[in-house]
Amino acid sequence: MILTLIFAASLGATFVAWYASIIVPANTPRGVLRATIIAFLCSPGILIGHGVGVAPSLFALYFQPSIFTVASILIVWVIALGVIFGVPALRNDRSEWPPSFEDIFFRAHPVKFVFFGVVAATCMQAFIVGDQWPESLLLVLKYGLFFAGAVTNLALCYRTARSKRSGPWVTPAYFALPAVLVAAPTVALMWYGGGAIGGLVGAGRRRSACWLSLGVFTLLSANSAYRVYAAAVAPDHVTIGGGVAGNAVMAAVFLILGVAPCAMLKRRNRAKASAMTHDGT
């Protein structure tokens, strides 16, 4: 679990370092620096028996120094150099300092949303298989990330839809799809549903957002009801766990996610209409 969280933190640090390197003025040294950062922080330890994405090789190099660990870093460094200098958008990627919020989170948003989803999915995997922390704490972290992922995707997709740069149905999948690889389909459904609701609300399609919210609410409620039924007819030694309550809470949260943004947008539109009326008079 700890190694997986370290890898998630390494990915996040790489994202921050990519933008911090904007202060390097020339393309070539900036590209070499970025490739080096990627190699040291993101090289998977597959060559040293840690598997893909379980621990960054730099971490493994500290505890298990060997030529294979160095080789893993060098291989990723060469690959990163080839990608950065082979793609003009990456080679010339530079903006003003400090970079704007728009540049950091929404320029080339499909790639960035996938990256954010990978980081969130990596943390989710750590919480699901974790056994080094108290069970109650892991339960809080796991369900907290369930909700946080949906809300984060909602905010990201809402912003991109408001700027007319994305579709409300496709964009949410960028963030949600990585969760399919590490968790139950319910997680990906929740994250995708949150993003789709945000995209629809941002595009002004409040009615569609409400219907989508109701649909996801129904699916999660049905899943929760089935879990309750399965626990009720199960043998005596089987008890109802947190999954039943968790699904019920997720269903309620989705109802709120669908209704609250629509109500806020409606109130904002009324305020604008009122302001326009006063200006006209």
Stockholm file with secondary structure:
# STOCKHOLM 1.0

chainA/1-281         MILTLIFAASLGATFVAWYASIIVPANTPRGVLRATIIAFLCSPGILIGHGVGVAPSLFALYFQPSIFTVASILIVWVIALGVIFGVPALRNDRSEWPPSFEDIFFRAHPVKFVFFGVVAATCMQAFIVGDQWPESLLLVLKYGLFFAGAVTNLALCYRTARSKRSGPWVTPAYFALPAVLVAAPTVALMWYGGGAIGGLVGAGRRRSACWLSLGVFTLLSANSAYRVYAAAVAPDHVTIGGGVAGNAVMAAVFLILGVAPCAMLKRRNRAKASAMTHDGT
#=GR chainA/1-281 SS CHHHHHHHHHHHHHHHHHHHGGGCCSHHHHHHHHHHHHHHHHCEEGGGTSEEEEEEHHHHHHHSCCHHHHHHHHHHHHHHHHHHHHSHHHHTCCCCSSCCHHHHHTTTHHHHHHHHHHHHHHHHHHHHHCCSSCHHHHHHHHHHHHHHHHHHHHHHHHHHHHTTCSCTTTHHHHHHGGGGGTSCHHHHHHHHHHHHHHHHHHTTCHHHHHHHHHHHHHHHHHHHHHHHHHHHHSCTTCCCCHHHHHHHHHHHHHHHHHHHHHHHHHHHHHHHHHHHHHHHC
#=GC SS_cons         CHHHHHHHHHHHHHHHHHHHGGGCCSHHHHHHHHHHHHHHHHCEEGGGTSEEEEEEHHHHHHHSCCHHHHHHHHHHHHHHHHHHHHSHHHHTCCCCSSCCHHHHHTTTHHHHHHHHHHHHHHHHHHHHHCCSSCHHHHHHHHHHHHHHHHHHHHHHHHHHHHTTCSCTTTHHHHHHGGGGGTSCHHHHHHHHHHHHHHHHHHTTCHHHHHHHHHHHHHHHHHHHHHHHHHHHHSCTTCCCCHHHHHHHHHHHHHHHHHHHHHHHHHHHHHHHHHHHHHHHC
//
